[in-house]
């Protein structure tokens, strides 16, 4: 890496980079939408942890959360937004660059 490269550090989206949120984003990236219980099972997060991380991603505009009732039971559906998809694509590119820039 040249000194010019080191003066411009790679920007990693720390909101996505956090392991639990990265799991949520990777799951939502490959589906149109997912419900809360599906994400709980796929990520291994507890109800409270998943809810907390969902709120952070929603506040950033990366996901949409829709709450409804099915047979009088609450049902929560999550979907990645266009902004979330763009941020995740940028995150993937930044991570690839980190590894591409490593000396062999």
C-alpha positions as CSV (number, residue, x, y, z in Angstrom):
1,X,0.0,0.0,0.0
2,X,1.4,3.4,-0.9
3,X,1.4,6.4,1.5
4,X,-1.3,7.9,-0.8
5,X,-3.6,5.0,-0.1
6,X,-3.1,5.2,3.7
7,X,-4.2,8.9,3.7
8,X,-7.6,7.8,2.6
9,X,-8.8,5.1,4.9
10,X,-11.6,2.8,3.7
11,X,-15.0,3.8,5.1
12,X,-16.8,0.9,6.7
13,X,-20.5,1.4,7.7
14,X,-20.2,0.6,11.5
15,X,-23.9,0.3,11.8
16,X,-23.9,-2.6,9.4
17,X,-20.5,-3.9,10.6
18,X,-21.8,-4.8,14.0
19,X,-22.2,-8.7,13.9
20,X,-25.9,-8.9,14.9
21,X,-26.9,-6.2,12.4
22,X,-24.7,-7.7,9.7
23,X,-26.6,-11.0,10.2
24,X,-29.9,-9.3,9.9
25,X,-28.9,-7.4,6.8
26,X,-27.4,-10.5,5.1
27,X,-30.7,-12.4,5.7
28,X,-32.8,-9.5,4.4
29,X,-30.5,-9.0,1.4
30,X,-31.5,-12.3,-0.1
31,X,-35.3,-12.3,0.5
32,X,-38.0,-9.8,-0.4
33,X,-39.2,-9.8,3.3
34,X,-38.9,-11.8,6.4
35,X,-40.9,-12.1,9.6
36,X,-39.5,-11.6,13.1
37,X,-39.6,-15.3,14.1
38,X,-37.7,-16.3,10.9
39,X,-35.0,-13.8,11.7
40,X,-34.8,-14.9,15.3
41,X,-34.2,-18.5,14.2
42,X,-31.7,-17.6,11.4
43,X,-29.7,-15.2,13.5
44,X,-29.9,-16.9,16.9
45,X,-30.7,-13.5,18.5
46,X,-33.0,-13.2,21.5
47,X,-36.3,-11.3,21.1
48,X,-34.9,-8.3,22.9
49,X,-31.6,-8.2,21.0
50,X,-33.3,-8.6,17.6
51,X,-35.8,-5.9,18.4
52,X,-33.1,-3.5,19.5
53,X,-31.0,-4.0,16.4
54,X,-34.1,-3.8,14.1
55,X,-34.8,-0.4,15.7
56,X,-31.3,0.9,14.9
57,X,-31.5,-0.3,11.3
58,X,-35.0,1.2,10.9
59,X,-33.9,4.6,12.4
60,X,-31.0,4.6,9.8
61,X,-33.6,4.0,7.0
62,X,-32.0,0.6,6.1
63,X,-35.1,-1.5,6.8
64,X,-38.9,-1.1,7.0
65,X,-40.8,-2.7,9.8
66,X,-44.5,-3.6,9.3
67,X,-46.6,-4.7,12.2
68,X,-49.9,-6.5,11.7
69,X,-52.1,-9.1,13.3
70,X,-52.7,-12.6,12.0
71,X,-55.4,-14.5,13.8
72,X,-55.3,-11.9,16.6
73,X,-51.6,-12.5,17.1
74,X,-49.0,-9.8,16.4
75,X,-46.9,-10.4,13.3
76,X,-43.8,-8.3,12.4
77,X,-42.4,-8.2,8.9
78,X,-39.1,-6.7,7.9
79,X,-38.0,-5.6,4.5
80,X,-34.7,-4.0,3.3
81,X,-35.2,-0.5,1.9
82,X,-33.6,0.8,-1.3
83,X,-31.3,2.9,0.9
84,X,-30.5,-0.3,3.0
85,X,-29.7,-2.2,-0.2
86,X,-27.4,0.6,-1.4
87,X,-25.7,0.8,2.0
88,X,-25.2,-3.0,2.1
89,X,-23.7,-3.0,-1.4
90,X,-21.3,-0.2,-0.4
91,X,-20.4,-2.2,2.7
92,X,-19.7,-5.3,0.6
93,X,-17.5,-3.2,-1.7
94,X,-15.6,-1.7,1.2
95,X,-15.0,-5.1,2.8
96,X,-13.7,-6.5,-0.5
97,X,-11.3,-3.6,-0.8
98,X,-10.0,-4.2,2.7
99,X,-9.1,-7.7,1.7
100,X,-7.9,-6.8,-1.8
101,X,-5.4,-4.3,-0.3
102,X,-3.8,-6.8,2.0
103,X,-0.3,-7.8,1.0
104,X,0.0,-11.4,-0.1
